[in-house]
């Protein structure tokens, strides 16, 4: 699996989008430059299609709380596109949501008149009109869920009666995705029979209603009608998406990608790992509620926005980063394909072609074994790439490295494993063997996390006498 690489390509990561709330951070050795600070940034492709939620914001004093909901959904690796009613724009500006979400904020059914007036090209005007006319259908088909928070009595009535008077109410009728509403209004409006009747209609149609809280309201009254807590709203959305939060409270340390071992200034030893498997595990863990620490070797992938990323190059750098982060973690999933060997001596100048040569190698540190020897209560999951005696070798590693689980795949098979979005693995624990037939690496990541959750549950279960 060793490769000799020629002149190294520019391993420049895409500029990281960090929100002003401070979510996410970069940690690493002094030699590792945070990607947000690197010059000449280039775009990198994401590993999996992220779930997308349309967030409808309606006109109420609680509209400002929707900004925090955007961040919380993004922390779960979910894209958010905001749709604002005209009244909502009186409380908070679209620019706020555009800056937070990185997505276009939709504020009406049609392109603004002033934009069309400034355009003299009739073809461009016709194109803009066509795009506006079908945008609600395009959004309806692209989303995995529709959330309305805050939801006023007015929008609830429009939903219940099927009145499509603006983009949001039209989107509601056009989408087949799950719908979640979080009402917020005056206590008397909330208790009014008309509002309660509309809510009952929506519940019967499958709309999830996040009940408002009770307390002091902006109008000066006390009672029900205050927008539910943002975490409760996000939890309801995740339930609608079928995204379990069984890793909430866990800190998952994931390693991903290959490492590079320098030979001279122009060459290094590496392997075929793309990092896709580790990045899938990181994103899946985020979506299931975990805090994620991602230690990544050189890849062409965009890390999940909410992951705390440490970029490394060599096996030694990866060892240092992982051991430094181990005390913070509760689960370690080590998918990285770490180089087993490195050049015993690194040449200061580029080696010239002079016929046959012998390159003396020495083993790198066994990071996985060292992790297991230093662990306290952490769950340690290793990955093994094998070409022969696959299960026998995997069981031997499970025992010799004192792992809680090992995920093994046969890398001699074409179309799965290295350089592929698909994988076929066997997950071996001390209690069971789980075969995962060929599927996407995203699905493999979910099955690996399922096993980590089971191991945690078994540890918590009392031992029967």
C-alpha positions as CSV (number, residue, x, y, z in Angstrom):
1,X,0.0,0.0,0.0
2,X,3.0,2.3,0.0
3,X,3.2,5.0,-2.5
4,X,6.1,7.2,-3.5
5,X,4.7,10.7,-4.1
6,X,6.5,13.2,-6.3
7,X,6.5,16.9,-5.8
8,X,3.9,17.4,-3.1
9,X,0.7,19.1,-4.2
10,X,-0.4,22.2,-2.3
11,X,-2.3,20.8,0.7
12,X,-4.2,23.9,1.3
13,X,-7.5,23.5,3.1
14,X,-10.5,25.6,2.2
15,X,-11.1,28.6,4.3
16,X,-13.1,27.5,7.3
17,X,-16.3,29.3,8.0
18,X,-16.3,30.2,11.7
19,X,-19.4,31.8,13.1
20,X,-19.0,34.7,15.5
21,X,-20.6,32.7,18.2
22,X,-17.3,30.8,18.5
23,X,-18.7,27.4,17.5
24,X,-15.9,25.1,16.5
25,X,-12.2,25.6,16.9
26,X,-8.9,24.4,15.6
27,X,-6.2,22.8,17.8
28,X,-2.9,21.3,16.8
29,X,0.8,21.3,17.1
30,X,2.6,24.5,16.4
31,X,3.5,23.3,12.9
32,X,-0.1,22.8,12.0
33,X,-1.6,26.0,10.6
34,X,-5.3,26.4,11.2
35,X,-7.0,26.2,7.8
36,X,-8.8,29.5,8.2
37,X,-5.4,31.2,8.2
38,X,-4.0,29.5,5.2
39,X,-3.5,31.6,2.1
40,X,-4.7,30.6,-1.4
41,X,-7.7,28.7,-0.2
42,X,-9.4,26.3,-2.6
43,X,-12.8,24.7,-2.4
44,X,-13.0,21.1,-1.1
45,X,-15.9,18.8,-1.7
46,X,-18.1,17.5,1.1
47,X,-18.3,13.9,1.8
48,X,-22.1,13.3,2.3
49,X,-25.2,15.2,1.2
50,X,-26.1,17.1,4.3
51,X,-29.7,17.2,5.5
52,X,-31.4,20.5,4.8
53,X,-34.1,22.2,7.0
54,X,-36.2,25.1,5.9
55,X,-36.7,27.5,8.9
56,X,-39.7,29.7,8.6
57,X,-39.5,32.8,10.8
58,X,-42.7,34.7,11.4
59,X,-43.5,38.1,12.9
60,X,-43.2,38.0,16.7
61,X,-40.8,39.3,19.3
62,X,-39.3,35.8,19.6
63,X,-38.1,36.0,16.0
64,X,-34.6,36.9,17.2
65,X,-34.3,33.5,18.9
66,X,-34.4,31.8,15.5
67,X,-30.8,32.9,15.0
68,X,-29.7,30.6,17.7
69,X,-31.8,27.8,16.2
70,X,-29.8,28.1,13.0
71,X,-26.6,27.6,14.9
72,X,-27.9,24.6,16.9
73,X,-29.0,22.9,13.7
74,X,-25.7,23.6,12.0
75,X,-23.9,22.1,15.0
76,X,-25.7,18.9,14.1
77,X,-24.3,19.1,10.5
78,X,-27.6,20.3,9.1
79,X,-28.0,23.0,6.4
80,X,-30.5,25.7,7.1
81,X,-32.3,27.9,4.7
82,X,-34.4,30.7,6.2
83,X,-37.8,31.9,4.9
84,X,-39.0,35.1,6.5
85,X,-42.5,36.6,6.4
86,X,-42.9,40.3,5.8
87,X,-43.8,40.8,9.5
88,X,-40.7,38.9,10.7
89,X,-38.5,41.4,8.9
90,X,-39.8,44.1,11.2
91,X,-38.1,42.3,14.1
92,X,-34.9,41.0,12.6
93,X,-33.1,41.6,9.3
94,X,-32.6,39.0,6.6
95,X,-28.9,39.8,6.6
96,X,-28.5,38.2,10.0
97,X,-29.8,34.9,8.9
98,X,-27.8,35.1,5.6
99,X,-24.6,35.6,7.5
100,X,-25.3,32.8,10.0
101,X,-26.6,30.2,7.5
102,X,-24.5,31.0,4.4
103,X,-27.7,30.5,2.4
104,X,-30.0,32.8,0.5
105,X,-32.8,34.1,2.7
106,X,-36.2,34.0,1.0
107,X,-38.3,37.0,1.9
108,X,-41.1,36.9,-0.7
109,X,-42.7,34.9,-3.6
110,X,-41.2,37.1,-6.3
111,X,-38.0,38.9,-7.1
112,X,-38.0,42.4,-5.7
113,X,-39.4,45.0,-8.1
114,X,-36.4,47.3,-7.7
115,X,-34.1,44.6,-8.9
116,X,-36.2,44.0,-12.0
117,X,-36.4,47.7,-12.7
118,X,-32.7,48.0,-12.7
119,X,-32.4,45.3,-15.4
120,X,-32.9,46.3,-19.0
121,X,-32.3,42.8,-20.4
122,X,-35.8,41.3,-20.9
123,X,-34.3,37.8,-21.1
124,X,-32.8,38.3,-17.6
125,X,-36.2,39.6,-16.3
126,X,-38.0,36.6,-17.8
127,X,-35.5,34.2,-16.2
128,X,-35.8,35.9,-12.8
129,X,-39.6,35.7,-13.0
130,X,-39.4,32.0,-13.9
131,X,-37.0,31.3,-11.0
132,X,-39.3,33.1,-8.6
133,X,-42.4,31.4,-9.9
134,X,-41.0,27.9,-9.2
135,X,-38.7,28.6,-6.2
136,X,-41.2,27.4,-3.7
137,X,-41.4,24.1,-5.5
138,X,-37.7,23.8,-5.7
139,X,-37.2,24.5,-2.0
140,X,-40.1,22.1,-1.1
141,X,-38.4,19.3,-3.0
142,X,-34.9,20.0,-1.6
143,X,-35.7,20.0,2.1
144,X,-35.7,17.2,4.6
145,X,-37.9,19.1,7.1
146,X,-39.8,22.4,7.5
147,X,-39.5,24.1,10.9
148,X,-41.5,27.3,11.7
149,X,-40.2,29.0,14.8
150,X,-41.7,31.2,16.1
151,X,-45.1,30.3,14.6
152,X,-47.7,33.0,15.0
153,X,-51.4,32.4,15.4
154,X,-51.8,33.9,11.9
155,X,-49.4,31.4,10.2
156,X,-50.9,28.5,12.1
157,X,-54.4,29.5,10.8
158,X,-53.1,29.7,7.2
159,X,-51.5,26.3,7.5
160,X,-54.6,24.7,9.0
161,X,-57.0,26.2,6.4
162,X,-54.6,25.7,3.4
163,X,-54.3,29.4,2.6
164,X,-51.2,30.0,0.5
165,X,-50.7,33.7,0.7
166,X,-46.9,34.0,0.8
167,X,-43.8,31.9,0.3
168,X,-43.9,30.2,3.6
169,X,-47.5,29.2,3.5
170,X,-47.1,28.1,-0.1
171,X,-44.0,26.1,0.8
172,X,-46.0,24.3,3.6
173,X,-48.6,23.1,1.0
174,X,-45.9,22.2,-1.5
175,X,-43.6,20.1,0.6
176,X,-44.0,16.4,1.6
177,X,-41.3,16.7,4.2
178,X,-42.0,16.5,8.0
179,X,-43.3,19.8,9.5
180,X,-42.5,21.1,13.0
181,X,-44.1,24.3,14.4
182,X,-43.1,26.1,17.6
183,X,-45.9,28.5,18.5
184,X,-45.3,31.8,20.3
185,X,-48.0,34.3,21.1
186,X,-50.0,36.1,23.7
187,X,-51.5,33.8,26.3
188,X,-55.1,34.8,25.3
189,X,-54.3,34.2,21.7
190,X,-52.8,30.8,22.6
191,X,-55.9,29.8,24.6
192,X,-58.4,31.0,22.0
193,X,-60.6,28.2,20.7
194,X,-59.8,29.1,17.1
195,X,-56.0,28.7,17.7
196,X,-56.5,25.4,19.6
197,X,-58.8,24.2,16.8
198,X,-56.2,25.0,14.2
199,X,-53.5,23.3,16.2
200,X,-55.6,20.2,16.5
201,X,-56.1,20.1,12.7
202,X,-52.4,20.4,12.2
203,X,-51.7,17.6,14.7
204,X,-54.2,15.3,12.9
205,X,-52.3,16.0,9.6
206,X,-49.0,14.9,11.2
207,X,-47.5,18.3,12.1
208,X,-45.3,18.1,15.2
209,X,-46.2,20.9,17.6
210,X,-43.6,22.0,20.1
211,X,-45.7,23.2,23.0
212,X,-44.8,26.8,24.2
213,X,-43.5,27.4,27.7
214,X,-45.3,29.3,30.4
215,X,-44.1,32.4,32.2
216,X,-43.7,36.2,31.8
217,X,-44.5,37.2,28.2
218,X,-43.3,40.2,26.3
219,X,-46.7,41.7,26.4
220,X,-46.5,41.9,30.1
221,X,-48.9,39.1,30.8
222,X,-48.1,35.8,32.5
223,X,-49.1,32.3,31.1
224,X,-48.5,30.0,28.2
225,X,-47.4,31.3,24.9
226,X,-43.6,31.8,25.3
227,X,-41.5,30.1,22.6
228,X,-40.2,26.7,23.7
229,X,-36.5,26.4,24.6
230,X,-34.3,26.2,21.5
231,X,-32.9,22.9,22.4
232,X,-36.4,21.4,22.7
233,X,-37.2,22.8,19.3
234,X,-34.1,21.3,17.7
235,X,-34.7,18.0,19.4
236,X,-38.2,17.9,17.8
237,X,-36.7,18.6,14.4
238,X,-34.1,15.8,14.8
239,X,-36.8,13.4,15.8
240,X,-38.7,14.4,12.7
241,X,-35.6,13.7,10.7
242,X,-35.1,10.3,12.3
243,X,-31.8,11.5,13.8
244,X,-31.3,9.9,17.2
245,X,-29.5,11.9,19.8
246,X,-28.1,8.9,21.5
247,X,-24.6,10.4,21.5
248,X,-25.6,13.5,23.4
249,X,-23.1,14.2,26.1
250,X,-20.4,12.1,24.4
251,X,-17.1,13.6,23.0
252,X,-16.1,11.5,20.0
253,X,-12.5,11.6,18.9
254,X,-12.1,10.6,15.3
255,X,-9.0,10.2,13.2
256,X,-9.2,10.2,9.5
257,X,-7.2,10.1,6.3
258,X,-3.6,9.0,5.5
259,X,-0.3,10.3,6.9
260,X,2.7,11.4,5.0
261,X,6.3,10.4,5.9
262,X,8.9,12.6,4.4
263,X,11.8,11.2,2.3
264,X,13.2,14.4,1.0
265,X,11.8,17.9,0.3
266,X,9.9,16.6,-2.8
267,X,8.8,13.1,-1.8
268,X,7.0,11.2,0.9
269,X,5.6,7.8,1.8
270,X,1.8,7.6,1.9
271,X,-1.2,5.4,1.2
272,X,-4.5,5.4,-0.7
273,X,-6.7,6.6,2.2
274,X,-9.1,9.4,1.1
275,X,-10.4,10.2,4.6
276,X,-14.0,9.6,3.5
277,X,-14.7,7.0,6.2
278,X,-13.5,9.1,9.1
279,X,-15.2,12.2,7.9
280,X,-18.5,10.2,7.6
281,X,-18.1,9.0,11.2
282,X,-17.4,12.6,12.3
283,X,-20.5,14.0,10.6
284,X,-22.7,11.1,11.7
285,X,-21.6,11.6,15.4
286,X,-22.3,15.3,15.2
287,X,-25.8,14.6,13.9
288,X,-26.4,12.2,16.8
289,X,-25.6,14.9,19.3
290,X,-21.9,14.4,20.1
291,X,-19.1,16.9,20.4
292,X,-16.6,15.8,17.7
293,X,-12.8,16.2,17.8
294,X,-11.5,15.4,14.3
295,X,-7.8,14.7,13.8
296,X,-7.2,14.6,10.0
297,X,-4.3,13.7,7.8
298,X,-4.1,15.3,4.4
299,X,-7.4,15.0,2.5
300,X,-9.4,16.7,-0.2
301,X,-12.5,16.8,2.0
302,X,-14.3,19.6,3.8
303,X,-14.7,18.8,7.5
304,X,-18.1,19.1,9.2
305,X,-18.5,22.7,10.2
306,X,-19.1,22.0,13.9
307,X,-16.2,19.6,14.3
308,X,-13.1,20.7,16.2
309,X,-10.4,20.0,13.6
310,X,-6.7,19.3,14.1
311,X,-4.8,18.9,10.9
312,X,-1.6,16.7,10.9
313,X,0.8,15.4,8.3
314,X,2.9,12.6,9.8
315,X,2.2,9.7,12.1
316,X,4.2,11.3,14.8
317,X,2.0,14.5,14.6
318,X,-1.1,12.3,14.6
319,X,0.1,10.5,17.7
320,X,0.8,13.7,19.6
321,X,-2.6,15.2,18.6
322,X,-4.6,12.1,19.6
323,X,-2.8,11.6,22.9
324,X,-3.3,15.3,23.7
325,X,-7.1,15.0,23.0
326,X,-7.6,11.7,24.6
327,X,-8.5,13.1,28.1
328,X,-11.3,15.1,26.6
329,X,-12.9,12.2,24.8
330,X,-15.3,9.5,25.8
331,X,-15.3,7.5,22.5
332,X,-12.3,7.1,20.2
333,X,-12.9,5.9,16.6
334,X,-9.6,5.6,14.8
335,X,-10.3,5.3,11.1
336,X,-7.0,6.9,9.9
337,X,-4.7,4.8,7.8
338,X,-1.5,5.7,9.6
339,X,1.8,4.9,7.9
340,X,3.4,1.8,9.5
341,X,6.9,2.8,8.4
342,X,8.8,6.0,7.8
343,X,12.2,6.7,6.3
344,X,14.9,6.2,8.9
345,X,16.7,9.3,7.6
346,X,15.2,12.3,5.9
347,X,17.3,13.7,3.1
348,X,17.8,17.5,3.3
349,X,18.1,17.8,-0.5
350,X,16.1,16.2,-3.3
351,X,17.5,12.8,-4.2
352,X,18.8,12.6,-7.7
353,X,18.1,9.7,-10.1
354,X,21.3,7.6,-10.0
355,X,19.9,4.1,-10.7
356,X,18.7,1.6,-8.1
357,X,18.6,2.7,-4.4
358,X,17.7,1.2,-1.1
359,X,15.5,3.2,1.3
360,X,15.9,2.1,4.9
361,X,12.6,2.3,6.9
362,X,11.7,2.1,10.5
363,X,8.4,1.5,12.2
364,X,6.2,4.3,13.4
365,X,4.5,4.4,16.8
366,X,1.5,2.1,17.2
367,X,-1.0,4.8,18.1
368,X,-3.9,2.5,18.6
369,X,-2.1,0.3,21.1
370,X,-0.8,3.3,23.0
371,X,-4.3,4.7,23.2
372,X,-5.6,1.5,24.7
373,X,-2.8,1.4,27.3
374,X,-3.6,5.0,28.4
375,X,-7.4,4.9,28.3
376,X,-9.5,5.2,31.4
377,X,-13.2,4.9,30.7
378,X,-13.0,5.6,26.9
379,X,-14.4,3.3,24.3
380,X,-11.8,2.6,21.7
381,X,-12.8,1.5,18.2
382,X,-10.0,0.6,15.7
383,X,-10.1,0.1,11.9
384,X,-8.1,-2.6,10.1
385,X,-7.5,-2.8,6.4
386,X,-6.6,-6.4,5.5
387,X,-6.0,-8.4,2.3
388,X,-5.9,-12.0,3.6
389,X,-7.0,-13.9,6.7
390,X,-9.3,-10.9,7.3
391,X,-11.3,-12.0,10.3
392,X,-8.4,-13.9,11.9
393,X,-6.1,-10.9,11.7
394,X,-8.9,-8.6,13.0
395,X,-9.6,-10.7,16.1
396,X,-5.9,-10.8,16.8
397,X,-5.7,-7.0,16.7
398,X,-8.8,-6.7,18.9
399,X,-7.2,-8.8,21.6
400,X,-3.5,-7.7,21.3
401,X,-4.5,-4.0,21.3
402,X,-7.2,-4.3,24.0
403,X,-9.8,-2.7,21.8
404,X,-13.6,-2.5,22.5
405,X,-14.3,-3.0,18.8
406,X,-12.5,-3.3,15.5
407,X,-13.9,-2.6,12.1
408,X,-12.2,-4.6,9.3
409,X,-12.5,-4.5,5.6
410,X,-10.9,-6.4,2.7
411,X,-9.0,-3.7,0.8
412,X,-8.1,-6.1,-2.0
413,X,-11.7,-5.8,-3.3
414,X,-12.3,-3.3,-6.1
415,X,-14.9,-0.6,-5.7
416,X,-15.0,-0.5,-1.9
417,X,-12.7,0.8,0.8
418,X,-9.9,3.0,-0.5
419,X,-10.8,5.7,-3.1
420,X,-14.5,4.9,-2.9
421,X,-17.6,6.3,-1.3
422,X,-18.7,2.7,-0.5
423,X,-17.5,0.1,1.9
424,X,-18.2,-3.4,3.2
425,X,-17.0,-4.2,6.7
426,X,-17.2,-6.6,9.6
427,X,-17.5,-5.1,13.1
428,X,-16.1,-7.3,15.8
429,X,-16.6,-6.7,19.5
430,X,-15.9,-8.9,22.5
431,X,-19.6,-10.0,22.4
432,X,-20.6,-10.1,18.7
433,X,-19.7,-10.0,15.1
434,X,-21.8,-7.7,12.8
435,X,-21.6,-8.0,9.1
436,X,-22.3,-4.8,7.2
437,X,-22.9,-5.6,3.5
438,X,-21.7,-3.2,0.8
439,X,-23.2,0.2,1.3
440,X,-22.2,3.9,1.6
441,X,-19.6,4.9,4.0
442,X,-22.2,7.1,5.6
443,X,-24.3,4.0,6.5
444,X,-21.2,2.2,7.7
445,X,-20.5,5.1,10.0
446,X,-23.9,4.8,11.5
447,X,-23.5,1.1,12.1
448,X,-20.1,1.7,13.8
449,X,-21.7,4.4,16.1
450,X,-24.5,2.0,16.8
451,X,-22.0,-0.5,18.2
452,X,-20.3,2.2,20.3
453,X,-23.7,3.1,21.8
454,X,-24.3,-0.6,22.6
455,X,-20.9,-1.0,24.2
456,X,-21.7,2.1,26.4
457,X,-25.1,0.7,27.3
458,X,-23.6,-2.7,28.3
459,X,-21.1,-0.9,30.5
460,X,-23.9,1.0,32.3
461,X,-26.1,-2.1,32.7
462,X,-25.7,-3.8,36.2
463,X,-24.1,-7.2,36.1
464,X,-26.6,-9.9,37.1
465,X,-25.6,-12.0,40.1
